């Protein structure tokens, strides 16, 4: 259902795929410049040598510490090496290196586009590291920069659901309930509602915004289903409301399946070739 938790959200990396090959043949016939090192890094990146690419970008920054594009590419090369879900110390350290470099880009008076291409990876890496407050902050910054991007609203809605589902699971565990059993004690429902109601309502609003911007967003539909189920969990003192929300959840499942099938049948759009950065 979701491509945000597992795969890395590193869209800025596509900038490096094709821009560096032309004009590189004689680049190292003389002392390399920072631009030469960025080109070499781009070639290494193209062939999936992300560690090698990072070394070239680091060298570019040694030559020219003010080369913001090189720092953005270095951060991106680090981010590409991070494996979501792997809590090994070295892997987490790689994610932190990427975050640190993206934050340095933000401190370098970047362009609006460079700023956006830094805040989104910080948000994504933070989410994968389970630093939800940081992820929420940086997805919020992304929305400020590009309010028309549906994915950022979706990710905030996902964070709201993640928070709510954790608290609901904790409440069920304390009550000795299985995952499939719904809470029936009114006092337990009231306690869960006090913790989760705002999260659930905020999540629904954010997913609805994502769907306004991208009506065929099947992942948003799928998590809308889950948020309706979270709301139903704390409605044991209102059986009709619980019944209505469970019915709405099922309807969102049907919508998500239909949208996913429709999206699968669409031919992928041709991606424009990235522009060569000015060095």
N, C-alpha and C positions, 0 to 999 in steps of 0.2 A: 504493500500500500504506500509505503513511504520511501522516497529515495534520499531523504535528507539526513537520516540518522546514520546509515551505513556509508554510502559513497561520500567522498569529500566535496564540499562545496567550494571549488577553486576555479571559478570561471575566469579569473584574471589570467590563469595560466595559458589560455588559448592565444593570448597576445603573442606568445613567444614561439609558436609552432612554426611559422613560415617566414618570419621577417628577416632572418639573419643570413641566409645562405649566399645571396648575391653580394659580390664585392668582397668576399672573405679570403680569397685565394692567397693574396699577398699581404695579409694584414700583419703577420708577424715577421716580415722581412726586416722590420725595424722595431725599435722599442714600442711595445704595444701601448695604445692609449686606453682610456677608460671605455671608449666606444668600441674598440677592438675586443676588449674583454667581454663586454655585453654581447657582442655578436657571437663570440666563442661560446658563451654561456647559453645563448639561444640555440645554437647548433647542438650542444650537449643535451639541452632540454628536449629538442625535437626527437632525439634518439633515446629518450627516457632515462638519460643519465642525470638524474636530478641532483645527486650529490656533486657530480662534476660541474654541473651548471652553477650550483651554489658557490663553488670555489671561484669560478670566473667572476661571478657578480661581486663576491667579497673583494677580489682583486681590483675590480673596477672602482669600488668604493674606497679602497686604499689609495688609489690614484686620484680620485675625485670624490671626497666625502659628501659633497653637495649634490651628487647625481641621484636625484629622487627616483627616477625610473629604475636605476640599477638596484636601489634599496627595495623598491616594490617587487622587482623580479626575484631578488634574494629571498624576501619573505615568502613569495609564492613557491619558490623551489623548496624551501623548508616545509611549507604546508603540504606539498605534493608527496613528501616522504612520510608524512604522518599517517598511521593506520588507525582509523576509528575503531574503538572497542578494545584495542590492545593497551592494557594498563602498565606495560613494561616501562621501567624508569626512563630508558633511552627514548622510547617512543613518545612519552609524555613530554620529555625535555625537548624533542624536536618540535612538537606543537607549540611549546612555550617560546622557543626561538622564533618561530614564525610570528606569533602574536607580538613579541617584543619588537620585531622589525616592522611589522605593520603599524605599530604604535609610533615608531620613529618616523615613518612616512607621514603620519598624521601631525606630527610635531614640526614637519619641514615646510609648512605653508603649501600643501599640495593643491593641485587643481581639484575642482569638484569631482571630476571623474576618478582621479587618483584617490581621493578621500573615500568615495563610494567603494572602490575596489580594495580598500583596506578595511573598512568597517564591516563589510559582509563576511569576509573570511574570519575576522576576529570573532564575530557572532557565531559562525558555524563551528569554528574550533572550540569555542567556549561551550557550545551546546554539547559537542561530542565529549568534552572533558567533564560534563555534568556541572558546569559552572553556570547555572541557569540565570542567576541575577546578571552576570556579565553578558550572557547571550541576549537576555531581554533588553539590556541597555543598548547594545550595539545594533540589534535589529531595529530598535527604535530610532537610532541615528540614521540607519539606512532608509527608513521610511521618510524621515525629514528630508533626506537628500533626493530620494526618488519615490514620491508618494504613489506613483502609478504602477509600482512593481508588486504583483500579487504575492509572490513567494514570501516576501518579508512579513506580510500580514499572516500568511499561513504559518510561518515559523513561530510567530508570537502566539498564535492560537494553539500550536502544538506544545509550546512551553506551558501555557495555561493548563492544557489537558494533562501534561506530565506531572505538574504540581498536584493537580486535583486527584489524579489516579493514585499517586503515592499516598496521599492522606487517606483516601478511601480504602486502599489495601491495608494500611496500618490499622484503621478502625475495624475492619473485618477480622484481621488477625487477633486483635484484642478481644473480639466477641467470639472467637473460635469458629468463624464462618468460612466456608469454602469460597473460592473465587466466583462460582456460579450462583451462590445463594445471595439473595438480596437482604439488606438490613431491614428488620421488622420492628425493632424496639424504638418507640417514639423519641425517647431521650437520646438514643444514639443517632437517630436521623437529625435531630435538632443540633447536636454537637457537630455532626459532619456538615450540615448546612451552614453553620456559622463559619466554618473553615473554608468551605469550597464554593459557596454561592457566587461570590464576586469573581473567582477564577473562572467558573463555568460560564457565567454571563459574558465576561470579557472575551473568553475564547470564542464563544459563538459569534460575537460581534466582529471579531477579527477574521474569522473564517468566512463570515458573510461578506465582508469587504473584499477578501480575496476572490470570492465567487462573483462579486459584482465586476471586478476587473478581469476575471478569467472564468467565464461561466462554465467551461468544460473541465474545471480543475477537479479531477476525480479524487485526489488525495484530500483536498479540503472537504469534499463531500463525505469521505470515509471518516474523517475526524469529527465532522459535525455529528455523525451517528454516535461516535463515542462520547461526545460531550452531552448529548441528550440522555445517554445512559447514565452518565455521571450525575446529571440532575435528577433522574428518576431514583437514584440510590438514596437521596436524602428526602424523598417525598412519601415516606411510609405513612405519614400522618395526613396525607391527601391522596387517597387511592385513585381518584379520577385523574389527577394531575400525573401521577406515576404511569397510569395506563396510557394517557395521551402521549407522554414523552417516549415511552417504549414503542408506541406505534410510529411516532415521528422518526425514531431511530431506525426502525426497520425500513421506512420509506427512504431515508438517506442511504441506507445500504443498497437498495434497488437503484437509486440515482447514481451512486458511485460505480456500481457494476456496469450500468448502461453507458456511463461516460467513459469508463476505462475501455470498454469494447469499442466505442466509437472512436476514441483517440488512437487505439491500436490500429484501426483501419485507415488512418490518415497517413499519407506519404510524408516523410520527414521534410521539413523546409530546408532549402539550401542555405547553409550558413555563409555569410559574407566573409571574404578573406580579410584577416586583420591588417590594419595599416602599420607600416613601418614607423616606429617611434623616431622622433628627431633627437639625434645624439649631439 
